[in-house]
Amino acid sequence: MECLRMKTLLFLSVHVNKWGAERSMCSLIAAISNKYRVIVLIGKHGPIEELLQKLQVEYYIVPLLASSTTRRFNTLKMIIRRMLYPIKLIVYQRKIERILIEKKIEPDLIYTNTLIPISGFLLARKYKKPHLCHIRELYDEDFHFHSWIGRKNLFRLYKNNCTQFICISEAVRKKFVPIFGDKKLIRIYNGIPFQPTPTISRTKDLTNIIMVGRLSYEKRPMDAVKAMHIAIQNGYNHIHLDIYGSGPLERSIQEYIEKHELCRYISLCGYSNQIDYTSYNLGIICSPFEAFGRVTAEYMMHGLAVIGTSTGATPELIENGVNGLLYTAGDVEELYREFVYYMENPKICQEHGMNGYKRAINKFPEEKYINNMCTLINNVLQAKI
């Protein structure tokens, strides 16, 4: 009697950090690695390797090519790079296929962790295998991406070579319905590891605020810094903001802090994946186009009230006046007023934090995310989708 071969799932991730997309992918891999043979392809060495090694997952570094860039095609160098892109793509794809043959990898299902790596769609077309793609971005709205092969051509390639797109929020799903069609899209919220009921032991005369995320223009961290500056100028000096993250705006933020003598009130803490949330009252999210907002859900899971923008997927997480407050993206004065509201109403801040915790454990638990993903994978492998 012939032994049944364990199904092989091929995961592709062009991003190699330990941000939300990579952590969500690895939590899924941890849950299914005993049932399937999981192979991960990453584009280069990076922090994600620590997670993969801990999971004892088989992974290979291959030349994954991004489908899009944040740079415009308005210089001679970029125009030339765009013209050469198809040749580069063919060369890279052949290298990937050779590695698959060499390692005797015969995927039964291909999973692409974001819209950006194009290789998963090409492999799905070549091997005629089912393909799942996780859409974790709003593409042009949050990251201002420009496709190397043209948006229309790219999305046609995506649509024709993907079995199911997984949207991390209703905002993402609604954006892509006109492009990929309603049947190809399913909404599955990201999951956050469960946290015990928070113990509220924060002093009511000091508001400790935390902001976590990449220090880039898209995340608008300077809005929080300027709102803090206004608060200090208006005499609210029992307040402190810790900013966790790194990125291109780090230097300009530090210069602003030093110039306006805010070092006592604002600290740049760098990147960390081991943040102690217990000393904070309030979490801030300033990005106007969050595709989901894993950080927002983490704030909630740790019992923090949250101030976020009224755009993107953030309103799907924050119920205004119940577990947090929403403000108009980019309106620093309004953000300052939200700060003041919580500073002057510490009991409401605490109440919103506990409401957020209850919402997080009901709506965004990691177990629910994994169960939904496992059901989808099983259905695709059994050709039910």
Secondary structure as UniProt FT lines:
FT   STRAND          8..13
FT   HELIX           20..32
FT   TURN            33..35
FT   STRAND          37..42
FT   HELIX           48..54
FT   TURN            55..56
FT   STRAND          58..61
FT   STRAND          68..69
FT   HELIX           76..102
FT   TURN            103..104
FT   STRAND          109..112
FT   HELIX           119..127
FT   STRAND          131..135
FT   TURN            139..142
FT   STRAND          146..147
FT   TURN            148..149
FT   HELIX           151..160
FT   STRAND          164..167
FT   HELIX           170..180
FT   HELIX           182..184
FT   STRAND          185..187
FT   TURN            204..205
FT   STRAND          207..212
FT   HELIX           217..219
FT   HELIX           221..233
FT   TURN            234..235
FT   STRAND          239..244
FT   TURN            248..249
FT   HELIX           250..259
FT   TURN            260..261
FT   TURN            263..265
FT   STRAND          266..270
FT   HELIX           277..279
FT   STRAND          282..284
FT   TURN            288..289
FT   HELIX           294..301
FT   TURN            302..303
FT   STRAND          305..309
FT   TURN            312..313
FT   HELIX           314..317
FT   TURN            321..323
FT   STRAND          324..327
FT   TURN            329..330
FT   HELIX           332..344
FT   HELIX           346..363
FT   HELIX           366..381
FT   TURN            382..383
//
